[in-house]
Amino acid sequence: MDLFYLAISATFVNNILLAQYLGHCPFLGVSKRIETAIGMAAAIIFVTILSAIFTWSVFTFILRPYDLEFLQTLTFILIIASLVQLVEIILKKKSRVLYNALGVYLALITTNCAVMGVALLVVRKEMGFVEMLVFSSTSAVGYALALLLFAGHRERLQISAIPKSMQGTAIALITAGIMSLAFIGFQGMAG
Amino acid sequence: MAGLLNVSVSPHVRSSESVEKIMWTVVACLVPPLLLSVFVFGIQVLLIAGVSVISCMAVEAISQKALGRPVTVKDGSAALTGMLMAFVIPPGVSFLLPILGAVMAIYIGKHLLGGIGYNIFNPALLGRAFLLATFPVAMTTAWLVPLTDGAIFSYFNSGVDAVTTATPLAVMKEQGMDAFRQQFGAPSEIYASFFLGWRPGCIGETSGLLIVLGGLYLMWRRYITWHIPVSLLGTIGLLTWVFGGETLFTGDPLLAILTGGALLGAFYMATDYVTSPSSKTGQMVYGAGIGALTVLIRLKGGYPEGICYAILLMNPLSTVLDNWFKPKRFAPPIGGEK
């Protein structure tokens, strides 16, 4: 039951994007079309879970036993960066279309604060392996959910008569703000 | 002779319906519950509603003027937003709150996003959510006690400005079912008093009867269809019956539908044309989604009432739902569906 609450909390209540404001760069960058947003969401889910597993293992089995916790940020950056390179190589070989669609944003996951944030939160909250798996996957799903919802919006925003000074990122940020206002409704749920 | 030959472009079959007519009709449907609320809570209700409607219309006019668009205050959509916003905020708040809410609802929620027809979120609920996030204390405590012998008269005589109390859902959530029974009476009495309107709450949650009557009238005029209200209220009832009690299948579905803004939300807010799906299947799923989220927030969330957030959360999904539940084409394009 705790795991269930953890999942709900990570997906909705503490949504990594709309409640913790992490990883807004791809959120604004690739949400213009729903197809690219789906690709990005899939990439984020994959990278987040994978990097959480790796960073957690490295932290638990190497850093902590040797009292090297102060190296966690540096190590995590390295791990995540190499993982993203791996994903990039696989995509380049397997799905050229997706690779081209994601373009520069895939490389940007390297420095995505959502991926890094999940890795650090897992360590800070001292989660076990199963908890870590549930937390990272549901956080990533929450991210994907918000990204896809937002992409649906943006397609609609592109045909709206938005005042000139507000077009583009400005209106996207306003809409994101309104969405996180709606996500307040989940507050208080599951602690 | 020249008058006989009329050359005009299509459409040739016209209906007398217009945005203006629909909006003002909905506003008119909301007047009876408002009058009842004035009777139940006192003249202050009228002040809040008036400020809300006037400030919404003023903000609409100013923002349209500022953005260089034709000013369409007369079409009634801003008046309707103001009316609905007044219906979902506590009647005891300061009259400055609806003014702020109007700026959020009309300027940011509607005109920056492109004006009428382009707003993704329901403006009235957006105003409420904004106020609730900004003034959490006032927005959750400033309820007025209903006075059964005509509050409007005693208001003038008593020295007290306003006596605040808790709403039924808040009592149920924070103090449990026993306290709820003690304060509001046995179930049968509750149904009657809640349906007729003698209870603390927002203007829009007082009289279920008048809200339902107004909703039915709108359905009879074919301004709204049954799909969203029925699926929404049905889901709330069903889920509350299953999960709302101490054990499974002991919840009280009727109470869940009658309390809070469920009826108002189902008939007036969720059915907003702009922010709900157009296809019938999409509407059913949309309504059921709102119902499920409402019950989830009511039972597990931090707020006693969830329908406002539930609708705001489902609003952005309406585009997605319309894409999923496209009506089938009778003649698919050559080469099949894309």
HADDOCK unambig.tbl for C-alpha pairs under 7 A between the chains (distance, minus, plus):
assign (segid A and resid 149 and name CA) (segid B and resid 316 and name CA) 6.63 0.50 0.50
assign (segid A and resid 149 and name CA) (segid B and resid 317 and name CA) 6.80 0.50 0.50
assign (segid A and resid 152 and name CA) (segid B and resid 319 and name CA) 6.74 0.50 0.50
assign (segid A and resid 152 and name CA) (segid B and resid 320 and name CA) 6.44 0.50 0.50
assign (segid A and resid 153 and name CA) (segid B and resid 316 and name CA) 6.46 0.50 0.50
assign (segid A and resid 160 and name CA) (segid B and resid 113 and name CA) 6.92 0.50 0.50
assign (segid A and resid 160 and name CA) (segid B and resid 114 and name CA) 5.31 0.50 0.50
assign (segid A and resid 160 and name CA) (segid B and resid 118 and name CA) 6.02 0.50 0.50
assign (segid A and resid 161 and name CA) (segid B and resid 114 and name CA) 4.35 0.50 0.50
assign (segid A and resid 162 and name CA) (segid B and resid 112 and name CA) 5.97 0.50 0.50
assign (segid A and resid 162 and name CA) (segid B and resid 113 and name CA) 5.38 0.50 0.50
assign (segid A and resid 162 and name CA) (segid B and resid 114 and name CA) 4.40 0.50 0.50
assign (segid A and resid 163 and name CA) (segid B and resid 112 and name CA) 6.40 0.50 0.50
assign (segid A and resid 163 and name CA) (segid B and resid 114 and name CA) 6.99 0.50 0.50
assign (segid A and resid 181 and name CA) (segid B and resid 129 and name CA) 6.81 0.50 0.50
assign (segid A and resid 182 and name CA) (segid B and resid 309 and name CA) 5.64 0.50 0.50
assign (segid A and resid 182 and name CA) (segid B and resid 312 and name CA) 5.69 0.50 0.50
assign (segid A and resid 182 and name CA) (segid B and resid 313 and name CA) 5.78 0.50 0.50
assign (segid A and resid 185 and name CA) (segid B and resid 309 and name CA) 5.23 0.50 0.50
assign (segid A and resid 186 and name CA) (segid B and resid 297 and name CA) 6.57 0.50 0.50
assign (segid A and resid 186 and name CA) (segid B and resid 301 and name CA) 5.91 0.50 0.50
assign (segid A and resid 187 and name CA) (segid B and resid 301 and name CA) 6.19 0.50 0.50
assign (segid A and resid 187 and name CA) (segid B and resid 302 and name CA) 5.73 0.50 0.50
assign (segid A and resid 188 and name CA) (segid B and resid 301 and name CA) 5.10 0.50 0.50
assign (segid A and resid 188 and name CA) (segid B and resid 302 and name CA) 4.02 0.50 0.50
assign (segid A and resid 189 and name CA) (segid B and resid 300 and name CA) 5.37 0.50 0.50
assign (segid A and resid 189 and name CA) (segid B and resid 301 and name CA) 4.14 0.50 0.50
assign (segid A and resid 189 and name CA) (segid B and resid 302 and name CA) 5.95 0.50 0.50
